[in-house]
Amino acid sequence: MSNLRPVTVITGASAGIGTALARVFALHGHELALVARRGDRLNALAGELAASGARRPIVIIADLIKPDAARVISEVLAAHGAEPQYVVNNAAFGLVGSASSLDRDKQLQMIDLNVRGLTELSLAFVDSLARHRGGLLNVGSMAGFLPGPGMAVYYATKAYVLSVTEALHNELKPRGIRVAVLCPGPVPTEFAARAGVSGGTLKPSILTKSADEVAEAGYRGLMAGRRIIVPGFLNKVITVLIRLFPRGLILRIAEVRQARRRPAQRT
């Protein structure tokens, strides 16, 4: 047994889906530890949640690309007398463009954050998740179900998130740990602008769900013990159809779609 109190650790909590997930978990009575690089935004969110009646979250300013992120988080939590009951791996980024033309170092940083960082935090706190009968929610994407010419490395990182989370769902279930992967379609957040999407907006709009809708679906699915959570009926249908169509056709469709997202090249 541990004398440390249980908290929910949410990475990438400074914006978008991460902020929405923090609000949903707080609404359901979870004490939070918010993790991101932007301390001003984390403190503003912590103040907002405290004003709503929740316990003020622990704020952890950390760069999850760095290999010591799990140690930093663990030490800050211990200093506050806390340990994880739930871990929500939301921090990630993407880049639009041909892999051969995009900055190589930035693409490797994407792998460090989306894959290595997520894996580290998925495994670092398994014992405390088991002690508190908690869970792990990894934020993936519908991109994880198909290859993505034009965002090749990003799509590949999300395929990894889908695969590893499904496996951990089975491996950790005997220890009483819920494990789920949340796979949203387009969500209007800062992600698109950072990725370099033309116009800063992900399409098609028919598949778009708000960050609040995605977060609520993620929370409900995790607590229900589901393995894969795809918000939106049409999005669910598409993830099934992707597995039925020839891979070459899916590649071509993805390539055409990503070409429309690229900003016009200056001459």
N, C-alpha and C positions, 0 to 999 in steps of 0.2 A: 504494500500500500504506500501511497505518497501523500504527504501533507500539502503538496502544491495544489492550488485550486485550478479547475479546468477552464481553458479559454479556447476560443476559435481564432485561429491565425488565418488572416486573409492577405495574400500578396497582391500587388498591383491595385491597392485599395484607394489610390488617389484620384481615380477617374473611372468613368464608364461602367462596365459590368462589375468591376471590383467594388466601386462605391455602392452600387445597387445591392450587391451581395451583402455588404456590411450592414446596410439598412434592414435587409430582410432578416439576417441572423439576429441583429439587435432587437428587432420587433418581436422575435420569438424567444427572447429572454437570454440569449447567449452573451456572455462577456467576450469582448473582442480584443485582439491584438492586430493592429493595422500596420502593414509593411509596404514601404515604397521608398523611392528616392526623394520625393518632394514633400519635405516635412511641413511646409506651410499648408498644403492641401490636407495632409493627414490630420494636422492639429485642428483645422477648420471642421473637418468631418467629425473628429472626436468631440469637439464642442457641440456640434449639431446633435449628435446622438445623446450626449450627456443632458442637453437641454430638453430632450424628448422624454427623459426619465430613465434612460438606460445608464448603467454604470459607465463612467468615462473609460473609453478604450485605452489600452496601452499603445503608445506610438513607437514604432521601431523604424528608424531611418536606415535603410540598407540598400546596397546595390546587389541585386541577386545574380548579376553576371559574375561577381567575384566568388571564388571557391570557398570562402569562409563564411558565407551567408548563414548557413544553418547554425554554426557556432555562435555567431553574433545574435541571432534570434533566440537561441537557447539561453544564452547568458543574460540577455535583457529580461526574458520571461522569468528566469530564476530569481533575478534581483527584485522582481515584483511578486514573488511567491506564487508563480503560475507555471503551468505546462499545458501543451496542446491537448484538447479533446477532439477538435476537428481542425484539419488543415485544408485550406482552399487555395489551390495553386492557380491563380488567375493571371499573374504577370507574364506578358508575352508581347512580341511585336512582329510585324511582317514588312516585307519590301516588295514593291511591284517592279517588274522588269526582268529581262533575261539574266539568268544567273551568271553568264559569262561577262556581262557588261556592268553588273552591280558591283559595288565595293566589296571586295572579298572579306576584309576584316569585319565589316558590318554583318555580313552573312554568317560568319563564324560566331560573332557575338549573339546573333539570333539563335544559333544552335546552343550556345552556352546558356542562354536564358530559357528558351522554350523547351529544351531537352535536358541538358545537364542539371540546371537549377531546379527544374520541376522534379526530376528524379531524386536529387539530393533531399529535397524537402518531403517527397513522398515516402522516403525510407528512414529519414532521420528520427522521426518521432513515433514510430510504430508501437513501441512499448507503452508510451503514455496514451496513445489512442486506444490501445487495448484495455489499459487500466480503467479508462473512463467510458468504455463502450461507445466510442465516438466514431469518427469517419474521416474519409479523404475525398475531396471533390476536386478533380482536375478539369480545368476549362480547356476544352479542345475546340473543334470547329467542324462544320460540315465539310470543310476542306480536307479533313483527315480521311474521308471516304474515297478520295480520288486523287490522281496525279494532277499537278497544276502548272503546266508550261506558262511562263510569265510570272509565276510566284513559286518556282520549283522548290526552293529550300524551305520556305514557309509551309507549303503544303506537306512536305516531307516531315517537318517537325510535328505537325498536327496528326499525321498518320502514326507517328511514334507515340504521341500522347494517347491516342485511341487504343493502340495495341497494348501498351504497357499497363494502362489503367484497367482494361478488360482482364488482363492476366492477374493483376493485383486484387481485383474483385474476388476472384476465386481463391487466391492464395491466402488472403487475410480474413475471409469470411469465417473460417473456423475459430479465429481469435475474437470474434464479435465485432469486427471493424467493418463498417459500411464503406464501400468504395464505388464511386461513380464518375463517369466522364460526361461533361456537359458540352454538347455540340451545337451551338447556335449557328444560324445562317447570318445574313447581314444584320448588323446592329449599328444604329447611328451614334457612334462615339468618336473619340479622337483617333482611334486606330487607323481609319482610312486616310486621314491627312498625314499621319506619321509614315504610313506605308508608301505614300506617294501616289495614291489613287487620283485619277483625273477628276477634278471637281470636289474632291474630298468626301465623296458619298459612295457607299456600296450599293449595288443593285443586283437583281431586280427588287423593286419595292414590294412586290407581292409576297416575297419571302421574308421581308424585314420584320423584326420584332424589337420592341424597346428594351433597353437594358433592364428596366424594372420587370418586364415580363419574363425575360431570360433568367434573371436572378430568382424570381419566385418559382419558376419551373425547376431550376436547379436545386433549390432548397427542398421542395416537395419531393422531387425524385430521389435525392440523397436519403432523406428520412424514410422514404418508402422502401429503401433497399434496392432501387433499380440500378442496373449496370450502365446503360447508355441513356442519356436524356437529350432528346432533340426537340426543342420548343417549336410548336406550330405543326398542324396536321399536314400541310403541303410539304413542309421540310422533311417530315418523317417519311412521306411517300417517296420523295426524291432519293433519300438515302437507301431505300429499298430498291428502287429502279436502277440506281447506279450499279448495283451488284448483278443486275440481270442483263444489261447491255454489253456489247463487245467492248473490250478495253480500248481498242484503237479509236472507236467512235467517241468514247468518253474523253479520251485525250484531245481529240480534235475540237469537241465542244468546249472543253475547258480552255484550250488555247485561244479560241475565238473570243470567249468571254473575257479572258485576261487582257487581250489586246485592246479591248474597249476601255479598260480601266487605266491604261497608260496615258500619261500626259503627252500632249503633242510635243514632238521634238523640235527644238529651235534649229534654224539653218543659218 
